[in-house]
Amino acid sequence: MLGFCPVSSIIRGVSLLLFDKEFDKEFDREFRGSRLNTDPNKTINVGICGLGTVGGGTLSLLENNRADIEAKLGCSIEVTRVATRTLRPEVIAAFSGAGTDLFDVVNDPDVDIVVETVGGFDPAFELVKTALSNGKHVVTANKALIAERGNELFPVAEANGVTLAFESAVAGGIPIIKALREGLAANRIDSLAGIINGTGNFILTEMTDKQSQFEGVLKEAQDLGYAEADPAFDIEGTDAAHKLTIMASIAFGIPLQFDKTYTEGISHIEPEDILYAGELGCVIKHLGIARRSEKGVEMRVHPALIEKSRLLGNVHGVGNAVVVHGNEVGSTLYSGPGAGAGATASAVVADLIDIARQIQAGASTPFIPALGYCRENEGLEVLSIDEIESEYYLRILVSDVVGVLAGISGKLEKLAISIEAVIQKEAAGNLASIVILTHSALESQLNIAIAEIEAMDEVSGAVKRIRVAGFED
């Protein structure tokens, strides 16, 4: 039944319907055909600077998974230019244009995307800056470069309408950058915490399993290739701090601020600490923690006691894992290999595919802001370690005399630091170890208490302090 609809309106409606169908057909042919059914004959040229573990792994992955990559992309990705400081015979045989001058790659007009796997700052910073200035997209696995110089490089990329991608710089093959920046974009991120250095996690796992000393396990890690000859970046927390700085910037919409990330390593952890942590139902992990509070943002890397039942308490060996808490989704866990040729190359090639799709679409600017936010969250300050609140594990070597525990408790109580648990163990000679687990306290207040405890005649040496993990998972 047509009711009161005039015949003329019906004719116009039919005409519009027929027009819409014709428009849809034309849309399919012109728009969808050009955007989705991409030109299979198109080739996107890639240049690689550095052919070490990551660069070599990227080459292998592009070749081994060529059919799948081309099927997902709709065109070819070809490595047409490589440069490496040490030019091996097999590289010369595979690439007629191979050389040792890294800047030949970034200045080659035929290269569309540059992959930087040189590492460090020199010449990596100038390489990346030059490539971006030349209008080339860049993929880098260089966490130090992004964390410490990213604030200088991202504006160069933006000014030239190109992408600086860095998924492989954090947590190897775990797509944590895409998760924070894209998958969880609808959420306000409240906190994130992770085991983001495989070397440190391997060392603490072995110390826990075998009750071994730190130095012996570090040597084992070096023999197995998990630790560098100079392991300082890993064991002193710098590597993890670079990664945490990047994740926190994306999570909270703040500038990269590596210099404000509190960093503490694991070389002072002893088997006794691991043993007593176990008696308290915890394990010790080297964690990166970033959290938003009413006071500001916490960014800190340090050893921490974490309950054995929690997710991160069960990540062992060289594995990495990150827990992210969003205000709507709740807690999500991302885990996997944090390093290695295959894992890191997987993230490099994923970025290559993203950029290649952008090129195919003819986009004049990147689809997604590098750090996820178009506008920074102004006024969201990074807190110093003295301003954070935490529970604490304290181990104190004391003379085994009456009243010493009461004296220590009095020092803590005076500063409103309450005690949750106490363990007392005999030590060598006339000494005893007192282990105290506190309730939450302000770090600056605990510093005062520790100074007063160390000044006691009955206390021998420095008080061992390890924070207790405090985040949602």
Protein Blocks (a to p, Z undefined) as FASTA:
>chain_A
ZZjacfklmmmmmmmmmmmmmmmmmmmmmmmmmmmmccfkbccddddehjafklmmmmmm
mmmmmmmmmmmnopacddfbdcdfbdcfklmmmmmkbcfblklmmmmmkbmbdcdfkgpj
blklmmmmmmmmnopacddfbfklmmmmmmmmmmmmmmnopacdfklmggpjacfklmmm
mmmmmpccfbdcddfbfklmmmmmmmmmnopafklmmmmmmmnopacfblmlmmnommmm
mmmmmmmmmmnopacdfklmccddfklpcfklmmmmmmnopacdddddddddfkbccddd
ddddddfkbmklmcghjbdcdddddfklopadddddfedjklmmmmmmmmmmmmmmmmmn
opabdfbdfklpabdcehiacddfklpccdddddddddddehklmmmmmmmmmnopacfb
dcddddehjbdcdddddddddfklmmmmmmmmmmpmkbgcjddddddddddZZ
